Every structure is written in structure tokens, then in C-alpha cells.
Amino acid sequence: MSGSIVNSPEGKSTRNYSTDDSSANWVSHNSGCSELSLSARVEALLFVSPSPVAIGQLANALHESSRKIDAALAELNEQYAGRGIRIQHHAGKIQLTSAPEAAGDVERFLNLESTFRLTSAALEVMAIIVYQQPITRPQIDAIRGVNSDSVLRTLTRYCLIEEIGRSPGPGRPILYSVTPDFLQHFGLNSIEELPPLGLEVAAATKSLVALESNDESGE
């Protein structure tokens, strides 16, 4: 920024300021965000967020209504079809993730271990949790008829399930729920993509086995 001294009609000296090219470029660069579409602005926030965010957080940050944020997310979902990025919905929050179909490429690029295979017992417990969450270990044991401590520890270690609190019942047992990693492992964008099943454990387990097989084959 530069300035010059001029005389006013009243004979007083005043300073006029002019903006140099670099300052003008700075203003132009920082005002460019207003030219982005709402979906692009939402995408930017999801990209930099270190953890899943609620729609309300996005609405507050962008000074827009939740309805408009929902519409922007729907637009992004359409744009991501057939691409390597997905919007994952879980527990009322959303985040950007890599497409499940690209899991093999991502693992090789990041030198990650190959995707683990779950045992039949682990799949059975996962099926119970995902369809009945939040649920306690005693409730899981009652459905399976056997102790599930070891399986729950394994699923927790793999970050497929997590402790989300305690039941108000006797002994206040731990409540379990699935995690966003569960969705990634089975190639899902949200829990709503699971087939609607009730308490039939065998059918639920068979459904997860099919999802796991399809995800690994890239279908």
C-alpha cells in the first residue's frame, strides 16, 4: 500500500492511500470463496475436518439452513457416483471416505495390512449388534446362547464396534454400537443400506457374509 500528500480545498494536508497489486490480489483471492457453490463449500469443510461432523455444524459454519446443507450433500452424492470418494453417514454425522471399491488400491498405496477376515462367530456378533444397537453383552449372550467376551474384544480391537455408554439396568453393563470403520469394512455408506431384518440372527449373519464377500471382490 502506498500513499501521497495532497492539499484539500481548505488548505489542509491529507494523505491518499492506494492499494498496490499484491494487496488487490489478496482481496481478490480471499473473496473468491463467495463464488463457490454451496456444495463445493460443504465439500471443503468435510475435506479438512479430522472427524465426522453433524449437519448442524456445517450449517452454522456456512450460515445456511440445515435443509440447504442436506441438498448440497445430495448434490455431492450424485457427483461422487463412480468416483473414488464417498460421503459416509453414521450416528447423525458425516465424513468423506474413500470408496470401498478402492480399498485394495488404498491398502497397497499406504502399505497397510490386507483386510482381515472375520470368523463366523465375529460375524454373528456383528449381525446382532448392527441390527439391535445399542446392545449389551448379556443381551448378545442371551441371543447367541454362548459367552461373547472374546469376540467383543476382537471386534473392538479392529475398531468395528465401540462402547457408547452404559445401560441403566442392573450392573449397568456396557452398551455397544458399530463404528464408521464397520461401514467401510462392509462397503456401506450408511446403516440404512443394510437389508431390513429383525431378530433372525442366521439371516443377518448371512447378509454380512455376502456384503464382506462382495466388498473384497470389488463388486
MOWO-V8679 format. One line per field, one symbol per residue. ss: DSSP state (2 for helix, 1 for strand, 0 for the rest). phi: phi as a letter, one per 30 degrees, with the letter a starting at -180 (. if undefined). burial: I if it has 9 or more other ideal C-beta (glycine too) atoms within 8 Angstrom, else O. A space follows every 10 residues. Layout:
BEGIN
ss = ???
phi = ???
burial = ???
END
This chain:
BEGIN
ss = 0111111000 0011111100 2222222222 0222200222 2222222200 0011222222 2200022222 2222222222 0000111111 0011111102 2222222220 0000000002 2222222222 2200112222 2222000022 2222222000 1111110000 0001111102 2222200000 2220000000 2222222222 222222200
phi = .bbbcbcded iddbcccbcd dddddddddd dddddddddd ddeddddddd aebdeddddd dchbddddde ddddddeddd eicdbbccca hibbadbdde dceddddddc hdddedcddd dddddddddd cbddbcdedd ddddibdced ddddddddid bbdckbddde ihddccbdce dddddcicca ddddddbccd dddddddddd dddddddid
burial = OOOOOOOOOO OOOOOOOOOO OOIIOOIOOO OOOOOIOIIO IIIIIIOOIO OIIIIOOIIO OIOOOOOIII IIIOIIIOOI OOOOIIIIII OOIIIIIIII OIIOOIIOOO OOOOOOOOOO OIIIIIIIII IIIOIIIOII IOIIOOOIOO IIOIIIOOOI IIOOOOIOOO OOIIIIIIII IIIIIIIIOI IOOIOOIOOO IOOIIOIIIO IIOIIOOOO
END
